Amino acid sequence: MSSIFMSYRRNPQGTAVAAIADGLQRYFGTEEVFIDNGIVPGDQYPDALESRLQTCTVLIAVIHEGWGDSFKERRHKDWVLHEIRTALERRIHVIPVPIGNASMPEWTELPAEISELAHRQAAPVGPATYTTDLNNLIRQLEKYVAPATAASEDPAPRRKRLWLRLLISTISLFALTPILFFTGGETLWELFARPAAISAVMLALASTLATTLVVALKPLTDRWEKSAGIQGVRKMFALYWIAPALIVLASLSMSIHALTEDDNLNLWKISAFAAFLLIAFWVLSFWFQRTADRDEEWPPPVTTEHAVFRRAAHRLEQRLVDGKKSRKDYTKADRQDAELILSKLDGARKELDHRARASMPAWVKSGYRSEAVAYLSWFASIVALEVVATGVSVFGEPAPRRSLLAAGLTIAIAAIFTMAGLSVNCLLDRRNSRRWSSEIMEWQQKLATMVHEHGATPGRGRG
């Protein structure tokens, strides 16, 4: 049975009532929030109301403009008066919720049976501050009703994928690093120890450069982030293709220059570079095609990526606006699609809330960001190279006297900058998760109101 009972009068602000009910149902669960348009057709209206009143924990008394005066009107039975009186008599917690521009009535304006309602602390929900007010109401209701358990993705498959990606990346880097930094004439120890040291220095430089760029380009990335997802991938690429093209050309030019300046250029290096280019091109082409195809899907996919959930929300909004302009009939299938998207947005918001609170070990294990895999596999490949080099020096060819000290220093440098890179990315992801969660909440409230404007009006059985 429902724990939250919504008591209200049928009036022009029925859409606001429906939006509040929808927001509460998404947070506490549909079964926990009762609003009378959810009564099964054919059921006895009075019996259904009485049954829910007897089992609720909290009653929300929705107050609109002129609500106090409405009790003076003659009715066969005033259900709102009956609901509030019953709740007060049974000592059910009653929360007055003024909506729109309504204010709390004076006790003299109310029937004597419910006059004490005027002394209850109100939780107003206004149109301009809807999201904030609804969150405040939810915080109050949490004292009496537990939120719904988030139906999130089972983390076990994602963790398996994380370890598989980490293993593949580590083995690939372990195999490629000695090839890329092979100069010829090295001892077996140098074949592994020197690439490990160079790789550790490159890791330190990459970590430092990435952190510096994140800070320096923050205004630009924030501006891009806000526009991501509003337009389709193909349209975005058609507008801004020059930027990625310049980056690719610059990277390709620098790589070719570095190879041609290398006195020890050999077939291995040329082959490795060509293979890297082919793999990178294939990955980018696959990503672009998959993302572009996703733009055409309906219902659109929803994930925690800001461009994906924003694209889904924007497309639903556009459909609702276009449908209203063309006066197209709002079918049951349309409503089901809209509710499915809203449900997925709610799941994404809950996962983002979890990400924003996760510790760094939990954040890494969950595999939320590919940067974590890149740093960890890079570090693991350096450790593996140094372990092999140490094994060679112990059981095979002799190594320089301070080889163990050099190995320890290399691993220490790699560990410090790996931790720094992970920490920066974790902090950034937490910050972004909080921002994106708030954005999804705003989209939910906006879209829920639009969906209810297209759908049924609540309160058909009451005056």
Secondary structure as GFF3:
##gff-version 3
##sequence-region A 1 463
A	DSSP	beta_strand	4	7	.	.	.	ID=ss1
A	DSSP	alpha_helix	14	28	.	.	.	ID=ss2
A	DSSP	three_ten_helix	30	32	.	.	.	ID=ss3
A	DSSP	beta_strand	33	34	.	.	.	ID=ss4
A	DSSP	three_ten_helix	36	38	.	.	.	ID=ss5
A	DSSP	alpha_helix	45	55	.	.	.	ID=ss6
A	DSSP	beta_strand	58	63	.	.	.	ID=ss7
A	DSSP	three_ten_helix	69	72	.	.	.	ID=ss8
A	DSSP	alpha_helix	79	89	.	.	.	ID=ss9
A	DSSP	beta_strand	93	98	.	.	.	ID=ss10
A	DSSP	three_ten_helix	107	109	.	.	.	ID=ss11
A	DSSP	three_ten_helix	112	119	.	.	.	ID=ss12
A	DSSP	alpha_helix	130	141	.	.	.	ID=ss13
A	DSSP	alpha_helix	155	180	.	.	.	ID=ss14
A	DSSP	alpha_helix	188	216	.	.	.	ID=ss15
A	DSSP	alpha_helix	218	227	.	.	.	ID=ss16
A	DSSP	alpha_helix	233	240	.	.	.	ID=ss17
A	DSSP	alpha_helix	242	261	.	.	.	ID=ss18
A	DSSP	alpha_helix	267	294	.	.	.	ID=ss19
A	DSSP	alpha_helix	306	325	.	.	.	ID=ss20
A	DSSP	alpha_helix	332	357	.	.	.	ID=ss21
A	DSSP	alpha_helix	360	366	.	.	.	ID=ss22
A	DSSP	alpha_helix	370	395	.	.	.	ID=ss23
A	DSSP	alpha_helix	403	454	.	.	.	ID=ss24
###
